[in-house]
Every structure is written in C-alpha cells, then in structure tokens.
Amino acid sequence: MYIRPLSLTITDLAKSLGVSRKAVSAIVNERKSVTPEMALRLSQAFDTTPDLWLNLQRKHDLWCAMNANNDWRDVRQIYQGAEAGLL
C-alpha cells in the first residue's frame, strides 16, 4: 500500500518505525500480523489511524480464513437472530 508508491525499502521503513528489519519483513511477507503496537507505529509514520492498519489486518485474516478451505460452510445454523429482528 505504501512501500512501493513511496519507493521505501524494508530497511528504511524499519528504521523509521524503530523496529527490526526482520519485524517489517515478516509483516510484508505475510508471516506475521500487524499488532496493535505496530498499528500505532504505522499510523504515526504514515499519518493514518491505528484502526486503518488493524482493519486491514482483520480483513486480510478473514479473507485467508474464507479461502483456506470450505469447512466453515458446513456449519449448521442454530439461530436466526438477524431474521427475527433480534440483532
């Protein structure tokens, strides 16, 4: 989202964030998730909000879960609260 358009290297970003190159590389290469602490650092560096970074991570995690397998589609519905107007 920001690294390529700003021509940043992982090393440059790590220095700016005050974290190790390994920490940034792990996030960029999808081996680690954005934590609340990292979201604070990223929001400060890019003039955004921590919520932006945490929501991006949450959406990514959900996409991965939905596409990893379809076992979740076999779950039997036991409550229809939304249809009953209860949610």
C-alpha positions in Angstrom: 0.0 0.0 0.0 2.8 2.4 0.9 6.1 0.8 0.3 6.1 0.7 -3.5 4.5 4.1 -4.2 6.9 5.8 -1.8 9.9 3.8 -3.0 10.6 2.7 0.5 12.8 -0.3 1.3 12.0 -2.6 4.2 15.2 -1.4 5.9 14.1 2.3 5.5 10.7 1.6 6.9 12.1 -0.4 9.8 14.4 2.4 10.8 11.5 4.9 10.6 9.3 2.7 12.8 12.0 1.9 15.3 11.7 -1.8 14.8 13.9 -4.5 13.3 14.1 -5.2 9.6 13.0 -8.7 10.4 9.8 -7.5 12.0 8.8 -5.4 9.0 9.8 -8.2 6.6 7.7 -10.7 8.4 4.6 -8.4 8.1 5.3 -7.6 4.4 5.8 -11.2 3.5 2.6 -12.3 5.5 4.5 -14.3 8.1 3.3 -12.1 11.0 0.2 -10.0 11.6 0.0 -6.3 12.3 -0.2 -5.9 16.1 -1.8 -3.0 17.9 1.6 -1.7 18.8 2.7 -1.9 15.2 -0.5 -0.3 14.1 0.4 2.7 16.4 3.8 2.9 14.8 2.5 2.7 11.3 -0.2 5.3 11.9 2.4 7.7 13.2 4.7 7.1 10.3 2.0 7.4 7.6 -0.3 10.0 9.2 -3.2 7.5 9.4 -5.1 5.9 12.2 -4.2 2.7 14.1 -7.7 1.5 13.2 -6.8 1.6 9.5 -4.0 -0.9 10.0 -5.9 -3.2 12.3 -8.9 -3.2 10.0 -6.7 -4.1 7.0 -5.2 -6.9 9.0 -8.6 -8.1 10.1 -9.9 -8.1 6.5 -6.8 -10.0 5.4 -7.2 -12.6 8.1 -10.9 -13.1 7.3 -10.1 -13.4 3.5 -7.5 -16.0 4.3 -9.8 -18.0 6.5 -12.6 -17.9 3.9 -10.3 -19.1 1.2 -8.2 -21.7 3.1 -11.0 -24.3 2.9 -14.7 -24.5 2.9 -15.3 -26.5 6.1 -16.9 -23.5 7.7 -19.7 -23.7 5.1 -20.8 -27.0 6.6 -21.7 -25.4 10.0 -25.4 -25.9 10.7 -27.2 -22.7 11.6 -28.8 -22.9 15.0 -30.1 -19.4 15.5 -31.7 -16.9 13.1 -31.5 -13.8 15.3 -31.0 -11.4 12.4 -34.1 -12.7 10.6 -36.1 -12.4 13.7 -35.1 -8.8 14.2 -33.2 -9.6 17.4 -29.7 -8.4 16.2 
